[in-house]
Amino acid sequence: MSYVISPEIPEERKPYTKQGGPTGILMLHGFMGSPLSSRDMATYLSERGITVHCPLLPGHGHLPSRMKGVSRKDWLASAENALTEIRTLCDEIFVIGHSMGSVLGAHLVTHNDDIRAMAMLAPLYEEPDKRMILFAGLRYVMPWFYPLKMLKRHKDMIYQRVLDFDPGLDLDDPEVQAALPDATKIPTSALDEMRKMAKYGRKLWPQFNRPALILQGDHDPAVDPEKAKEIYNAIPHPDKKLRYFEGSGHELMRDFDPAHKAVWPAIYNFVKDRSEILTVTG
């Protein structure tokens, strides 16, 4: 008997809306992420008078193989649709982007005047490995990338994503171990789309003329922590701040990272100080 993976998206990885008040935050998760990553932070913010809405990007929420055939245009369209939805719920809008979600947020900011400001968590500036440029051609002849076989130094991060999907999984079970390489395979086309999204972001940052808060862990295995400075320097708006968290990784808003105790209030205060209504209603 081999390990069988449910075809359903786990409930906690599905889109959510946490009602809090007329000040709204559109939360955009990253590549291979899901709304799970921000749920606890959203609860914290909603309890303080802020409505938080987080969509599920196409191809996400389940195994990464479901991203096959999905393009960056699909992710951008999903972010645009989510902005339309939160407009029906709130009187003012902020954005939070995590990793690749920061590029999606920057796209919205540069195309929509009603977004007041944006916070970024571990923002994506460039592809994690320069060799990813090869996927531009390999995607047509090598459909799958196997991270557990090819990125052994990222095994712990991959295992964390697996446990997010199925927290009760026994990673020491031989049947599970045998199933994991295939279960965690990623379409090379999706990796190339992420690379192209990062390239698009580098065009957006110099156009980003809105208040910005950038929060970055200094031990991030998914993005180069130093590249947060490139984004900070490229943003022309004078109201901007970059803050590093010592010892923190890529998901510094999650409760397993001690940085979340400072990250959540930092985001709340960033929004409160730039809101026209939260100080009155919150």
C-alpha positions, 0 to 999 in steps of 0.5 A: 500500500502506498501513501495516498494524497487527497485530491482536495485542497485542505480547508486552511489553504483555501481563500479567506476573508476575515471581517474587521472593519472598513479598512481593508488589507488585500493579502497576496501569498507567494509562489507555492504558498497559500492563504495558510501562511497568513491566516493567524496574522489576519486574525490578529489584524481583524481583531484590531479593526482591519478586514483581511482578504486573501485569494488562492492563486491559480494552481496553488493550495494543493501539490505543486504539480497543479501549477502545470499550464498556469501562467503569471498572467493567471496570477496577475488576473487573480490579484486583480479580481481579489482587489475588485472583491475587497473594494466591495467590502472596504472603504480604504485598501492596503496591500500585503505581499509575501515573496512573489505576492509582493510583485503581484502587489506592486503590479496593483499599486502601479495600476490603481490609485486607490491603494494607500500603501503596501507592506512586503514580507520577504519580497521576491527580487530575482530568481533564487538561482541564476541557472533558472534562466535555463528553464526558459528553454528546458520547460519545453523538453523537461516538464518536471523539476524534482526539488528533493533530488536536486535541491537537497540543501532546501530539504527542510523548507520542502518538508515544511511545505509538505507538513503544511499540506498534511500536518499528520504526515509521518516523514519517517514512514518509508512509504511516505519517503518513497512518495515524496519526490513525485509528490513535490515535483514542480512544473519547469514551466511554473518555475519559469513563470516565477522567474519572469514574474521576478523580472517584471517586478524589477520593472515595477519597483522604480514606478512604485510611488506609494508608502512601503514597508519591507520586512525581511529575515536575514536567514531566508532560504528562498530569496536573497535577503540582501536583495530587499535593499535593491527594492528599497533603493528602487522605490522612489516614494520617501515614506519607506522603511526596510527592517531585517529580523535576525535569525528569521527565514522566509515565512517570518509572519508564521507563528513558528518564527519568533519574528512574528511577534514583531512583524504583526504589530509592525504591519498593524502600525504601518496601516494604522499610521497611514489610514484615514479611518482606522484611528477613528474606528479601530 
